[in-house]
Amino acid sequence: MATSADRFVHRSNPIDRMGRTVVYTGELLRHPVYTRFLHWMVGIFFFLALLSGFGIYLPWIFRFFTPLFGGGATTRFLHPWFGLAFVFFFALQAINWLQVMRWTPDDSRWMKHIKQYVTRSDSVESPETGFFNAGQKMQFWEIVGGCVAYVITGVIMWLPEIFGRILVAISYVVHDISALVMLFGIFFHVYLSTFGEPGTIQAMTRGTVSEGWAWTHHPSWYKAVTGRDPAEALEEAKRRNTPPPLPPRTL
């Protein structure tokens, strides 16, 4: 039985009407225009905040970043606004994805096989993997926690005369550690969406994925949206791709 964590239900809004998603034969709709818009806004403002932050806090290493933003003073002015924009757009995405990001017993079972996922010893995900797997959900909630940390520590650092030196010093440490943890997760996300799992990035560019990608990486979601058994679909694809036997040779 499909659960709310297996299938993403999206209500159309004005941003969806600003673009379009073309689903060709053999493809499934993965992410509508609104989701893709939020995803790229989150990514853009994350890296703007990251680069400006490196230029501010480690100028002896990353001093070449500050000219990109108009100099040191302008970089210091823009950095908190980049951060707020990142948190704002991710908050919208969190609301958008909240239903499918709930932790389920299936996710706990997925975590027990995370070694096979990392080493890619299993070519197909476990059958209960829904719209997002447990690893994706963990990263989502890590970013939620990071955003909370950014807002709290960012406000303290923004207004040092109110909170005092001790809180400001602690905030610098928490802020920087949160950024490094999130940066590691983002790099892993970029790797998986490009080289690690070919065909994934198409979900955030065109909004669609192939049926083969769906039954390989998210079998339960595939079954929820198509009504077909992913294992049977895989076997059918194998039969189609198997060349016919050669005719017997005659002497």
C-alpha positions as CSV (number, residue, x, y, z in Angstrom):
1,M,0.0,0.0,0.0
2,A,1.3,3.4,-1.0
3,T,1.9,5.9,1.8
4,S,2.2,9.7,1.9
5,A,5.9,9.3,2.0
6,D,5.8,7.3,-1.3
7,R,4.1,9.9,-3.4
8,F,4.5,13.7,-3.7
9,V,1.3,15.5,-4.1
10,H,1.7,19.0,-5.4
11,R,-0.8,21.8,-5.7
12,S,-0.3,24.1,-8.7
13,N,0.6,27.7,-8.0
14,P,1.5,30.8,-10.1
15,I,5.2,29.9,-10.3
16,D,4.2,26.6,-12.0
17,R,2.4,28.5,-14.7
18,M,5.6,30.5,-15.4
19,G,7.2,27.4,-16.9
20,R,6.3,24.0,-18.3
21,T,7.3,20.4,-17.9
22,V,7.3,18.1,-20.9
23,V,7.0,14.4,-20.1
24,Y,8.0,12.1,-22.9
25,T,7.1,8.5,-23.4
26,G,9.0,6.3,-21.0
27,E,9.4,9.2,-18.4
28,L,7.7,10.2,-15.2
29,L,7.1,13.6,-13.7
30,R,9.4,13.9,-10.7
31,H,9.6,17.6,-9.8
32,P,7.2,20.4,-11.0
33,V,8.3,23.9,-11.9
34,Y,7.8,25.3,-8.4
35,T,10.0,22.6,-6.8
36,R,12.7,23.2,-9.3
37,F,12.6,26.9,-8.9
38,L,13.0,26.6,-5.1
39,H,15.8,24.1,-5.5
40,W,17.9,26.4,-7.7
41,M,17.2,29.4,-5.6
42,V,18.4,27.4,-2.5
43,G,21.5,26.3,-4.4
44,I,22.4,29.8,-5.7
45,F,22.0,31.6,-2.4
46,F,23.8,28.8,-0.5
47,F,26.9,29.2,-2.7
48,L,26.7,33.0,-2.6
49,A,26.6,32.9,1.2
50,L,29.4,30.3,1.2
51,L,31.8,32.2,-1.0
52,S,31.1,35.5,0.7
53,G,31.5,33.9,4.1
54,F,34.9,32.4,3.1
55,G,36.0,35.8,2.0
56,I,35.0,37.4,5.3
57,Y,36.1,34.8,7.8
58,L,39.2,33.4,6.1
59,P,40.5,36.4,4.1
60,W,44.1,35.2,4.2
61,I,43.1,32.2,2.2
62,F,40.1,33.3,0.2
63,R,40.7,37.0,-0.3
64,F,40.1,36.5,-4.1
65,F,36.4,36.0,-3.3
66,T,35.7,39.5,-2.0
67,P,36.3,41.3,-5.3
68,L,33.5,39.2,-6.8
69,F,31.1,41.0,-4.5
70,G,32.5,44.5,-4.8
71,G,35.2,44.4,-2.0
72,G,35.4,43.6,1.6
73,A,32.8,46.1,3.0
74,T,30.2,45.1,0.3
75,T,30.9,41.4,1.0
76,R,30.3,41.9,4.7
77,F,27.1,43.7,3.9
78,L,25.8,41.2,1.4
79,H,26.7,38.0,3.3
80,P,23.8,38.0,5.9
81,W,21.3,38.9,3.2
82,F,22.5,35.9,1.1
83,G,22.1,33.8,4.1
84,L,18.6,35.0,4.8
85,A,17.6,34.4,1.2
86,F,18.9,30.9,1.5
87,V,16.9,30.2,4.6
88,F,13.8,31.8,3.1
89,F,13.8,29.7,0.0
90,F,14.7,26.5,1.9
91,A,11.8,27.2,4.3
92,L,9.5,27.3,1.3
93,Q,11.0,24.0,0.0
94,A,10.6,22.5,3.5
95,I,6.9,23.3,3.5
96,N,6.7,21.9,0.0
97,W,8.4,18.6,0.9
98,L,7.2,18.2,4.5
99,Q,4.8,15.4,3.6
100,V,7.4,13.2,1.9
101,M,10.2,13.9,4.3
102,R,8.5,12.2,7.3
103,W,10.6,9.4,8.8
104,T,9.0,6.0,8.5
105,P,9.9,2.4,9.6
106,D,11.0,1.8,6.0
107,D,13.7,4.5,6.4
108,S,15.0,2.8,9.5
109,R,15.3,-0.5,7.5
110,W,17.0,1.4,4.7
111,M,19.6,2.7,7.1
112,K,20.6,-0.8,8.1
113,H,21.8,-1.3,4.5
114,I,23.5,2.0,4.0
115,K,26.9,0.3,3.5
116,Q,25.5,-1.4,0.4
117,Y,24.2,1.9,-0.9
118,V,27.5,3.7,-0.4
119,T,29.5,0.9,-2.0
120,R,26.9,0.5,-4.7
121,S,26.9,-3.3,-4.2
122,D,23.2,-3.3,-4.9
123,S,22.2,-2.2,-8.3
124,V,18.6,-1.6,-7.3
125,E,17.3,0.2,-4.2
126,S,15.3,-1.7,-1.6
127,P,11.6,-2.2,-2.7
128,E,10.2,0.1,0.1
129,T,12.2,3.2,-1.0
130,G,9.6,5.9,-1.6
131,F,9.8,9.4,-3.1
132,F,13.0,10.1,-1.1
133,N,15.3,7.5,0.6
134,A,16.5,7.8,4.2
135,G,19.8,9.4,3.2
136,Q,18.0,12.2,1.4
137,K,15.7,12.7,4.4
138,M,18.7,12.8,6.7
139,Q,20.3,15.6,4.6
140,F,17.0,17.5,4.5
141,W,16.7,17.5,8.3
142,E,20.3,18.4,8.6
143,I,19.7,21.4,6.5
144,V,16.7,22.3,8.6
145,G,18.8,22.2,11.7
146,G,21.6,24.1,9.9
147,C,19.1,26.9,8.9
148,V,18.0,27.2,12.5
149,A,21.6,27.5,13.6
150,Y,22.4,30.1,10.9
151,V,19.5,32.3,11.9
152,I,20.2,32.2,15.6
153,T,24.0,32.6,15.4
154,G,23.7,35.0,12.4
155,V,21.4,37.4,14.4
156,I,23.9,37.3,17.4
157,M,26.8,38.1,15.1
158,W,24.9,40.8,13.3
159,L,24.1,42.5,16.6
160,P,27.2,42.0,18.8
161,E,26.6,45.1,20.9
162,I,23.3,43.5,22.2
163,F,24.5,39.9,22.9
164,G,28.1,40.5,24.1
165,R,31.4,39.0,23.2
166,I,31.0,35.5,24.7
167,L,27.8,34.7,22.8
168,V,29.3,36.2,19.7
169,A,32.4,34.0,20.0
170,I,30.3,30.9,20.5
171,S,28.1,31.9,17.6
172,Y,31.1,32.1,15.2
173,V,32.1,28.6,16.1
174,V,28.6,27.1,15.7
175,H,28.0,29.1,12.5
176,D,31.2,27.9,10.9
177,I,30.8,24.2,11.9
178,S,27.2,24.2,10.6
179,A,28.4,25.6,7.3
180,L,31.2,23.0,6.9
181,V,28.8,20.1,7.8
182,M,26.3,21.4,5.2
183,L,29.0,22.0,2.6
184,F,30.1,18.3,2.9
185,G,26.5,17.2,2.4
186,I,25.9,19.5,-0.5
187,F,29.1,18.2,-2.3
188,F,27.9,14.6,-1.8
189,H,24.5,15.6,-3.1
190,V,26.1,17.2,-6.2
191,Y,28.2,14.1,-6.8
192,L,25.2,11.7,-6.6
193,S,23.0,13.8,-8.8
194,T,25.6,13.9,-11.6
195,F,28.2,11.1,-11.6
196,G,27.0,8.9,-8.9
197,E,23.5,8.3,-10.2
198,P,23.3,9.2,-13.9
199,G,20.0,10.7,-15.0
200,T,19.2,12.2,-11.6
201,I,20.0,15.9,-12.5
202,Q,17.4,15.7,-15.2
203,A,14.8,15.7,-12.4
204,M,15.8,19.2,-11.4
205,T,16.4,20.6,-15.0
206,R,13.5,19.2,-17.0
207,G,11.5,17.9,-14.1
208,T,11.3,14.3,-15.3
209,V,13.1,11.0,-14.9
210,S,13.1,7.8,-16.9
211,E,11.0,4.9,-15.7
212,G,14.2,2.9,-15.5
213,W,15.7,5.5,-13.1
214,A,12.4,5.4,-11.0
215,W,12.2,1.6,-10.5
216,T,16.0,1.5,-9.8
217,H,16.3,4.3,-7.2
218,H,12.7,4.7,-5.9
219,P,10.8,1.5,-6.4
220,S,7.9,2.2,-4.0
221,W,7.4,5.7,-5.6
222,Y,7.4,4.1,-9.1
223,K,4.7,1.6,-8.0
224,A,2.7,4.4,-6.4
225,V,2.5,6.5,-9.5
226,T,2.3,3.8,-12.2
227,G,0.6,0.9,-10.4
228,R,3.2,-1.5,-11.8
229,D,5.5,-3.8,-9.9
230,P,9.1,-2.4,-10.2
231,A,10.7,-5.8,-10.2
232,E,8.5,-6.9,-13.0
233,A,9.2,-3.7,-14.9
234,L,13.0,-4.4,-14.5
235,E,12.7,-8.0,-15.7
236,E,10.6,-6.8,-18.7
237,A,13.3,-4.2,-19.6
238,K,16.0,-6.9,-19.3
239,R,14.1,-9.1,-21.7
240,R,13.7,-6.2,-24.2
241,N,17.4,-5.5,-24.1
242,T,18.5,-9.1,-24.4
243,P,19.6,-9.8,-28.0
244,P,17.8,-12.8,-29.6
245,P,19.7,-16.0,-29.9
246,L,21.8,-16.5,-33.0
247,P,20.3,-19.0,-35.5
248,P,22.0,-22.3,-35.7
249,R,24.8,-22.5,-38.3
250,T,24.3,-24.8,-41.3
251,L,27.3,-26.7,-42.7
